[in-house]
Amino acid sequence: MLSDLEIEKLKSLSKENRLNVVKMVYNAQSGHIGGALSAADILTVLYHKCMNVYPKWTKDKNFQYRDRFVLSKGHASSILYSVLAQLGFFEKEELMTFRLFGSRLQGHPVPICPGVDAATGSLGQGLSIACGMALALRLDKNPAHVFCLLGDGELQEGSVWEAFMHASSENLDNIIAIIDRNKLQIDGCTESIKSLDPLKEKLLAFNWEVFEIDGHDIVSIYETIENAKKADKPVAIIANTVKGKGVSFMENNAGWHGKAPNKEDFERAIKELEA
């Protein structure tokens, strides 16, 4: 159970992450801002309270028992980098090298960046990578969990459903998939492009345990992930979110899927987030 102080701290960290995302994308004049903002609360809670992480690469004997994370929606890398910087994987000043030539913080995460376990970005592949990790951990009798964050538009890829089927077939109870259900993708609304509903029922039919939550409710995110870690089968968490969350003119606007703000938009966004 989170204390009031912990809840406020997580809200503050999430706010910092949203500010970082806007600054990074604006500085690079490139990036996917909408889906990074929708996932901010999820990754903040996951990394700061739920995952067993090591802030720096280490030869500590327990390093092998760290939880793994796969950002299947790799284009939202800016939010992952911001969280990793908060945890000390690298200095926060490096965030402003996002998407610049030669940077470790590329548009899609790659393992040259400290804290990144898998290169991702080709949509539909992350959950399969996570399944491989989870199976390897089980074979090694390693108690660590594998977390995978997917976009809902990404669920239109057939390979995702093969991975759902495989995880169930192998009873990978150490894998937790979190779906950033903001209902928008680059071309518009997911339900008008290729409907996913009824999503919960589909996942249940694949024999996963399924939770559905408000993806911006700090307490709900924390409690659901903690419960998911106790499950005896693969778990999917449908996190209902708002694309562009925190910036009024970006919220629920597919146009901000992969667009960088101009100076006027940037200043307005920062003012709203700092309020």
N, C-alpha and C positions, 0 to 999 in steps of 0.2 A: 504494500500500500504506500502511495506517495504522500508525503507530508505537504502542507500548504507551501512551505518554503521550497521544497523540491519542485513543485508544480510551477511556481513563479520563476524559479531558476531556469527550468526547461522552456518556458514561454520566452524568457529573455534570450536564451541561446537560439531559439527558433527565429526570433526577430532579427538577431544578428546574422543568422544564415540567410535570411531573405534579403537583407541589405547587401550582404556579400555577393549574392547571386546577381542582383541588379547591377552592382558596381563592376563585377567581372565581365558580364555580357556587354555592358556599355563600353568598358575600356577596350575590349577586343572588337567591338562592333560586329560580333558574331556569337551565336549561341542559341540555346533553346530555353527560353526564360519561363514560359507558362507552366510546363511540366516540372520544372525544377522548383518553382514556388509551390505547386500543389503537393509536392513530396516533402517539403521542409519539415513539417511537424513529425512525420513518420520517421525520417532518418535521424532527426535530433533525439527523439525518445529512444529509438532503437540503439544507436551508438552510445549514448550517454548513460542509459539505464538498463538495457536488456541484453546487450551482447557482451561476451567476454573478449575484450580487445587488448592489444598491446600498443601503447602509444608510439613506440619506436621499434624498428627491427632489432631483435635481440637474440642472444644465444641462450637465454633463459630456458631451462629444461622444460618449462610448462608452455613454451611458445606454440608447440604443436597442438595444444589443446584449445587454442583460440577458436572462437566462432568464425565462420567464413561468411562473406557477403558478396553477392553477385548483382550488379546493377544492370539488369537485362535491358531496361530502357536507357541505354548508354548515353543517349544524347542529353540526358539530364545530369551530366557529369558535374556541372558547376555546384550543385547542392552537395554532392558527395565530397568534393574537394573542400568545401567550406567546413563541413563537419570534421573531416580528417585534420584540417588545420587547427580547429578548436581543441582537438585531442592531442596535438603536439606531434603529429607525424611529420610535419614540416612547418616552417615559419609562415605566419599569416601573410607576410609581405609577398610571398610567392604566389598568392592567389591572383595578383594583378598581372601575372604572366600567362593567365588562362588563354588558351588557343593561339598563343604567339609562337612563332617559329623557334624550335629548339626547346620549348618548355616541356616540363614533365607533366603539365596539366593540359592535356590535349582535349579536343572536343568530345572524344569518347575515351573512357578510362583504359589505361594500359598499365601493366605491372611495373613499368619504370617509375611509376609514382608510388611512394611508400604508402602501404595500407591497401593497395589494390591487388586483389587475388586473381582477377581474370580480366582479359581484354574483352570488351563487349561493344555493341553498337549495331551489329547486324541483327535487326529485330527478329525475335522468335527463337533465339539460340540460348539465351541466358538460363532458362529453366533447365535445359538439357545439360548445360555445364554444371549447374547446381546439383542435378541428379548424380552426375559422375562424381562430384566431390563428396556427396552424402554417402554414396555406395562405398567409396574408398575409405571414408572415415569409419564406416561400420565394419569393413573388413579388417581394419587396424584396431578395432575395439576402442575407438576414440570417441568419447562422449560429446564432442563438439557438435553444434548445430550449423546448418547452412541456411542462410536467409537470402531470398531472391526477390528483388523489387521489379515488378512488371508494369508496363503501361497497359491500359485497357484496349487501346487501338492495336497494340501488339498481339492481343489475344485473337486477332483475326488471322494470324499465321498458323498453319496446320501443325508445324513442328512443336508449338506450345502444347497442343493437345496430345501429341505423341508423348511428350515429357510428362504431362499429367497422368497419362495411362501407365507409363513406365514406373513412375514413382509409386503408384498404387500397387502395381504388379509386384514390385520389389519390397513393398511395405516400408518405404523409407520414412520412418517416424522421426528422423532427425532433420527433415527439410520443412521450411516454412516459407511459403510464397505469399508475398504481399502485393495486392493489385491496386495500383493508384487509379481508382475509378473516377476520373474527372469528366468522363463522357465526351471528351473532345480529342480529335487528332488533327493532323495538319490540314486535312481537307474538309473538316467540319465535325458534325456530331457522329459519334460512333454508331448510334442506333439508326441513323438514316443511311450510313455508308455500308455497314454490315452488322446487323443487330447482334448483340451479345446476350440479351435477355431471353429467358430467365437465367442469369449467370449463376446465381447460387445453386439452383436446381441442377444445372449442368455439372458443376463441380462435385456436388453430392453424388451424382450419377457415376462419376469417375472414382467414387469411393474415397474421397478426401473429406476430412473434417473441415467444416467451413464456418467462419465467423464473419459477420458484417458489422462494420463500425463507422462512426464519423471519423474520418481521417485527419481531422483538425482538433479532436478532443484529446488532450494530452493524457488524461487519466484512462480513457477508453483504450487508447493505443497501447499504453503500458500494460494494463491489466490483461488485455487480449493476447499480447505477445507472451506474457508470462504464463498464461493458461495454455497457449499453443505449445510451449516447450514441454509440457507434461503429457501431451497427446501420445497415443499409441499407433498413430497413422499419420500420413502426410497432412499438413494443415495449410489451408488457403485462407487468407484474411482479405476480404473485400473492403477496402478503405475508401469510402465515398468522400471525394474531395472536390475542391473548386480550382479549376485551372487558373493560374495567375493569382492565387490567393494572396491577399494583403495589399494589392494595388488595384484600386477600384476600376480603372479603365482597362485593365488586363484581365479581370475576373470574367470567367465564362466566355472568353473571346478567343476563338480559334486562330484569329489573325496574329496572336502573340505566341503561337506555338514555337516558331523559330525565327523571330524578328528581334533585332537589337533596337533599343530605344534611342531616339535622337536626344539632343541636349535638353530640349523642353520636356520631353517625356521622362527623361532621367531625373531631372530636378523635381518634377511633380511626384514621381514614384518614391524618391528618397524622402521627400517631405511627408508623404502619407505613411511610410513605414516607420519613420522616426517619431510620429505623433503619439 
